Amino acid sequence: MYFRGAGGAIERTEMFKSEPTPYAVPADLYCGSYEVTKGFLGPSRIGNIEIVIFNTRTYRPDPELEEFVKDRLTEAIASKEGPEVVEASGGLAVIRSRIQVSTWWGERGER
């Protein structure tokens, strides 16, 4: 998970052990995740791929941080899943373009 620190730098932190209380996070935390779908006859492919923002009440979009996390997530997929899965999923550019971004808590605490 990544966040914008007090000094403005992008910092990394560990994932929660359980879901935090809505809005009770110290900063807007950007958490990337994805799933691998097993191929029936062919190679596995990347399924859902997303960045969930565990947001504070004062959340404001941070395009630079979002792009940074998209890059880290794409790099992690390439490194962990390997070229066969990446190619079967359309390549790194296609994988990166499929990343969905959403906030975890809505205006009134709904998802």
C-alpha positions as a Markdown table, in Angstrom:
| # | Residue | x | y | z |
|---|---|---|---|---|
| 1 | Met | 0.0 | 0.0 | 0.0 |
| 2 | Tyr | 1.2 | 3.5 | -0.8 |
| 3 | Phe | 0.3 | 6.9 | 0.5 |
| 4 | Arg | 1.4 | 10.5 | 0.3 |
| 5 | Gly | 3.5 | 11.4 | 3.4 |
| 6 | Ala | 3.4 | 14.6 | 5.3 |
| 7 | Gly | 6.4 | 15.9 | 3.4 |
| 8 | Gly | 4.8 | 15.1 | 0.1 |
| 9 | Ala | 6.8 | 12.1 | -0.8 |
| 10 | Ile | 5.2 | 8.8 | -1.8 |
| 11 | Glu | 5.7 | 6.2 | 0.9 |
| 12 | Arg | 4.9 | 2.5 | 1.4 |
| 13 | Thr | 3.2 | 0.8 | 4.3 |
| 14 | Glu | 2.0 | -2.7 | 5.2 |
| 15 | Met | -1.5 | -4.0 | 4.5 |
| 16 | Phe | -4.0 | -4.1 | 7.3 |
| 17 | Lys | -4.6 | -7.4 | 9.1 |
| 18 | Ser | -8.4 | -6.6 | 8.9 |
| 19 | Glu | -10.6 | -3.9 | 7.4 |
| 20 | Pro | -10.2 | -0.6 | 9.3 |
| 21 | Thr | -13.0 | 1.5 | 10.6 |
| 22 | Pro | -14.4 | 3.7 | 7.8 |
| 23 | Tyr | -12.3 | 6.8 | 7.4 |
| 24 | Ala | -10.1 | 5.9 | 10.4 |
| 25 | Val | -6.9 | 5.7 | 8.3 |
| 26 | Pro | -4.0 | 8.2 | 8.8 |
| 27 | Ala | -3.9 | 9.0 | 5.1 |
| 28 | Asp | -5.5 | 8.0 | 1.8 |
| 29 | Leu | -4.0 | 4.5 | 1.2 |
| 30 | Tyr | -3.7 | 3.2 | -2.3 |
| 31 | Cys | -3.8 | -0.6 | -2.4 |
| 32 | Gly | -3.3 | -2.5 | -5.6 |
| 33 | Ser | -4.6 | -6.1 | -6.2 |
| 34 | Tyr | -5.3 | -8.5 | -9.0 |
| 35 | Glu | -6.4 | -12.0 | -9.7 |
| 36 | Val | -5.2 | -14.7 | -12.0 |
| 37 | Thr | -7.8 | -16.7 | -13.9 |
| 38 | Lys | -6.7 | -20.2 | -14.8 |
| 39 | Gly | -7.0 | -21.0 | -18.5 |
| 40 | Phe | -9.1 | -24.0 | -19.5 |
| 41 | Leu | -7.0 | -25.0 | -22.5 |
| 42 | Gly | -4.5 | -22.1 | -22.7 |
| 43 | Pro | -2.4 | -20.2 | -20.2 |
| 44 | Ser | -3.6 | -18.3 | -17.2 |
| 45 | Arg | -4.6 | -14.7 | -17.6 |
| 46 | Ile | -4.9 | -11.6 | -15.4 |
| 47 | Gly | -8.5 | -11.3 | -14.3 |
| 48 | Asn | -9.7 | -8.3 | -12.2 |
| 49 | Ile | -7.1 | -5.7 | -11.5 |
| 50 | Glu | -7.7 | -2.7 | -9.3 |
| 51 | Ile | -6.5 | -0.1 | -7.0 |
| 52 | Val | -8.7 | 0.4 | -3.9 |
| 53 | Ile | -8.2 | 3.7 | -2.1 |
| 54 | Phe | -8.9 | 3.4 | 1.7 |
| 55 | Asn | -9.9 | 7.0 | 1.9 |
| 56 | Thr | -10.1 | 9.7 | 4.6 |
| 57 | Arg | -13.0 | 12.1 | 4.9 |
| 58 | Thr | -10.8 | 14.7 | 3.3 |
| 59 | Tyr | -9.9 | 12.5 | 0.3 |
| 60 | Arg | -8.8 | 14.4 | -2.9 |
| 61 | Pro | -7.7 | 12.5 | -6.0 |
| 62 | Asp | -3.9 | 12.3 | -6.4 |
| 63 | Pro | -3.2 | 11.5 | -10.1 |
| 64 | Glu | 0.5 | 11.3 | -9.5 |
| 65 | Leu | 0.1 | 8.7 | -6.7 |
| 66 | Glu | -2.4 | 6.8 | -8.7 |
| 67 | Glu | 0.0 | 6.5 | -11.7 |
| 68 | Phe | 2.8 | 5.5 | -9.4 |
| 69 | Val | 0.7 | 2.7 | -7.9 |
| 70 | Lys | -0.4 | 1.6 | -11.4 |
| 71 | Asp | 3.3 | 1.3 | -12.4 |
| 72 | Arg | 4.1 | -0.7 | -9.2 |
| 73 | Leu | 1.2 | -3.0 | -9.7 |
| 74 | Thr | 2.1 | -3.6 | -13.4 |
| 75 | Glu | 5.7 | -4.3 | -12.5 |
| 76 | Ala | 4.6 | -6.7 | -9.7 |
| 77 | Ile | 2.4 | -8.6 | -12.2 |
| 78 | Ala | 5.2 | -8.9 | -14.8 |
| 79 | Ser | 7.7 | -10.0 | -12.1 |
| 80 | Lys | 5.5 | -12.5 | -10.3 |
| 81 | Glu | 3.3 | -14.0 | -13.1 |
| 82 | Gly | 5.9 | -14.1 | -15.9 |
| 83 | Pro | 5.8 | -13.5 | -19.7 |
| 84 | Glu | 3.3 | -16.3 | -20.6 |
| 85 | Val | 0.6 | -14.8 | -18.4 |
| 86 | Val | 1.4 | -11.3 | -19.4 |
| 87 | Glu | 1.3 | -12.1 | -23.1 |
| 88 | Ala | -1.9 | -14.1 | -22.7 |
| 89 | Ser | -3.5 | -11.1 | -21.0 |
| 90 | Gly | -2.6 | -8.8 | -23.9 |
| 91 | Gly | 0.7 | -7.4 | -22.7 |
| 92 | Leu | 1.7 | -4.9 | -20.0 |
| 93 | Ala | 0.1 | -1.9 | -21.7 |
| 94 | Val | -3.2 | -3.7 | -21.9 |
| 95 | Ile | -3.0 | -4.9 | -18.3 |
| 96 | Arg | -2.1 | -1.4 | -17.1 |
| 97 | Ser | -5.0 | 0.1 | -19.1 |
| 98 | Arg | -7.5 | -2.3 | -17.4 |
| 99 | Ile | -6.7 | -1.2 | -13.8 |
| 100 | Gln | -9.8 | 0.1 | -12.2 |
| 101 | Val | -9.5 | 2.7 | -9.4 |
| 102 | Ser | -12.2 | 3.2 | -6.7 |
| 103 | Thr | -12.5 | 4.5 | -3.1 |
| 104 | Trp | -13.4 | 2.1 | -0.4 |
| 105 | Trp | -15.8 | 4.3 | 1.5 |
| 106 | Gly | -18.4 | 6.5 | -0.1 |
| 107 | Glu | -19.7 | 9.9 | 0.9 |
| 108 | Arg | -21.7 | 8.5 | 3.8 |
| 109 | Gly | -19.6 | 5.4 | 4.5 |
| 110 | Glu | -21.2 | 3.2 | 1.8 |
| 111 | Arg | -19.1 | 1.3 | -0.7 |
